[in-house]
Amino acid sequence: MKSPGDWPEPLVRVQSLSESGISTIPNKYVKPPNERPSLSKINDVNIPTIDLEGLFSSGDGHEGINNYGHIYEEISEACCNWGFFQVVNHGVSPELMDEARQVWREFFHQSMDVKQTYANTPRT
């Protein structure tokens, strides 16, 4: 399966569903209640934050190589338990983040045909 057309079932993009005006979510996208996350099971609703300060310099003149293990553990735990995390003190300038945000907004406002050229199959 090298292209979306090779997938055994028709691909329906989320944007297409949204633009179609449907009033309910198709069942194939809805998990059974026993498989859904429940807020009652979550004690801490704070998104994990990974602080990269000191990662590249430990402040004592040595590179922060010893900090890698701790950072890897935090990232692994956040991915396993949450599926995502926030990174702070990463050194990326606010201007660069603003430029990146503008580029992805421009991409997602393009036509479906243009975006489809970048699509992956569900397998990938």
N, C-alpha and C positions, 0 to 999 in steps of 0.2 A: 504494500500500500504506500505509494509514493505521493499521492495527491489526495485532497479531500474527496475527490470523485471516486477513489478506490475504496472508500470506507463502506462497509456492508449496509449501513442504514443512512438515510438522508441526514446531512448535517444541517442543523438550524442554529444560526448564530443568535446569541442573546439579544443583540441589537435588532435583528429582524423580528424576534418575538416581541420586543418592546414596541417597535414601530407598527406592528400588526394590529394593535389595539385590543389584544386578547384581555379578558378580565380575570382569568385564573391561570395559575402556573401549571403547565402540563405535568401529569403525574410522573413521567420519567425523570423529572428534576426534583421531585419531592421525596425525601427520605421518610421511611416509616417512623412513627412516633418513638418507638423504642431505640432508634438509631440516631435521633436528633440530640444535639447538645441541650443541656438544661441548665439555666442559670441557678436553679436551686442546688445544683451539684458543685457550683463554683463558689469558693469562699473568697477569693481574691480576684477582683475584676480589673486590676491594674495591668495594663499592657506591659510585658517585659521590656526593660530598657537595658541596652548593652552600652556601657561607657567605654569608649576607646581611648580616653585620656591616659597617657602614660604607656600606651601600647608600644610606641616606637622609641620612647625614651623614658627610662625609669627615674630620671631626675638626679641620679648619682654619676652621670657620665657614661653609663653603660646602656647599650641598647635594651629595649624592653622585651627581650626574647623570653624571659621567664614569665612574662605576663600572658603569653600565647595560650598556654594550657588552661588558664582560668577563663579567658575569653572564649575559647573553644567550648568549654563546658557550659558556659552561660548561653551561647548560641545553640548548642545541642539541646539543652533543656527547654529553651524558648520554642524551638522548632517542634520538639516532640510534644510539648504540652499545649502550645498555643497555635503553632503553624506560622507565626510571624513575630516580629519584634521591632522596636524602635532603636535606632543607633544615635548616640549623642557623642559630642567631642570627636567627630570623624575628620574634621579638617576641611570638609567641602564647603566652599564659600556660599553664602546665601545667594549671590549673584548667579553662580553656576547652577544651583538648585532651581532658581527661578527660570533660567534659560531651559533647563531640562523639562520642567513642568510645562512651559510654553510649547515645546516641541511635541510632547506626548498629547497635549490637548489638541494641537493642530492635526496630529495623526488621527486621533479618534473622531475628529469632526469631518474627516474625509469620507468619500462615498464608500459603500460596502464593497464595490468592485476593486477599488484601490487597496483597501485593507485586506481583502481576500487573497491578494498576491502574497501576503505574509503569513497566511493561516497555516496551522499545523493540523494534522489529523488527530482525533481523540487519542490515538495510540501514542502520539508523541507529546 
